[in-house]
Amino acid sequence: MLHFINLPTPVTIPHNERETSMLTFTIGIDGKLTCDQTKTVYDLKSIEKLQFSSGTTIEVVCSDCLLRINESWAVMFSIIWVELNSLSIPQKCFATTLMLNDEFHVNLCCMVELPDLVAHCRLISRPDSNHDNQFLLIFPKSLPPILFSVEPSKLKRIFNFSETFPELEDLVPSGTVIRSSFIQNELFRFNVLGLDTGFVTISIYDIKDKALLKRCNLRFACSITVAEFLPTSKEDSQRLLISSAMGPAAIWRCLVKSSTGRMETKKSLWESHCQLEFTLQGSQKYDSVNCASVIDKNRIFIGTYKGKVLVYEIPSLVLERPMEITLSNSLTVDGAVFAIKEASVNSLTALTSDGAFSITNGS
């Protein structure tokens, strides 16, 4: 798991001082949080008050983070753990929230046992008129999502989705959610869930009318490895990058006419405007598609199992029919690429089976 953290300049790093605006943190399956720039390693399992059963093996299942929670804490991490017995059979699953401050002190906020095994989680901030609200969405295996409100010292279970996440209310996924993306503007909230069964569920919530426009389901040949919204300046449309493990990766456009018409009209417009726009040619040729990173509105990096990082330039214009986008550039790294994200204006970090690698312009 790969996370990037923006911290103020300068920041004080233990045993070393340097100026930086971006730090790269990786969380290993063994629960070790590593800062790549300082090589500082935090063994999260040894944090005071973090208690697991004796004689068990503890592993990290998934994690997420939110940046600049408040004046005191720079980053909030949510980490899902699983306890394995001597036969490596899962016994329990836990959710923890941890805070990291500007001096790199890690503090455990809370820990709760979960009722089911978990495959994916997301930390989401939803600002209202008074303050920011943080929520933890947990996606158990082949079950509806679990929602928590994140408070300073506890996770509070929310059973009624209608007020906070109505777009996920009554959701019964056709498999296990392993990828997700959420984006919001003044008019709509767009949501996408990628499942291990090859299904992609896309939904949109009308903020003004407080109504869910009917969900759209797409089906692919195998498990979804990429489901991410691209940045856009348009309020009534979103570009969405989707790929299964087999590929090819493709751009879909989700469009809603923000007219003042009846809700039934909006729903019909939404259903007819989730369409394939671009196919990223050749993205399926290097074993499996593992991950992707949207660097800006028009530049996409695809990470593959064969150790290739593929670069595509996406046209900004809206087309009437789907077209193929040819490969702009490709890079080779050691090992299969499992995560890739922008580290700064001119560099990326790729997390591979052989470790983390920095990729700069001109590489």
Sequence and secondary structure as in RCSB ss.txt:
>XXXX:A:sequence
MLHFINLPTPVTIPHNERETSMLTFTIGIDGKLTCDQTKTVYDLKSIEKLQFSSGTTIEVVCSDCLLRINESWAV
MFSIIWVELNSLSIPQKCFATTLMLNDEFHVNLCCMVELPDLVAHCRLISRPDSNHDNQFLLIFPKSLPPILFSV
EPSKLKRIFNFSETFPELEDLVPSGTVIRSSFIQNELFRFNVLGLDTGFVTISIYDIKDKALLKRCNLRFACSIT
VAEFLPTSKEDSQRLLISSAMGPAAIWRCLVKSSTGRMETKKSLWESHCQLEFTLQGSQKYDSVNCASVIDKNRI
FIGTYKGKVLVYEIPSLVLERPMEITLSNSLTVDGAVFAIKEASVNSLTALTSDGAFSITNGS
>XXXX:A:secstr
 EEEE   SSEEETTEEE  S EEEEE TTSEEEETTTTEEEEGGGSTT    TT EEEEEEEEEEE  SSS SE
EEEEEEEEE TT  EEEEEEEEEEE TT  EEEEEEEEESS EEEEEEEEEE SS EEEEEEEEETTS  EEEEE
ETTEEEEE   TTT GGGTT   SS EEEEEEEE SSEEEEEEEETTSEEEEEEEETTTTEEEEEEEEE SS EE
EEEE   S TTEEEEEEEESS   EEEEEE    SS HHHHHHHHHHTEEEEEEETTTTSSS EEEEEEEETTEE
EEEETTSEEEEEE   S  SS EEE   EEEE SS EEEEEEEETTEEEEEETTEEEEEETT 
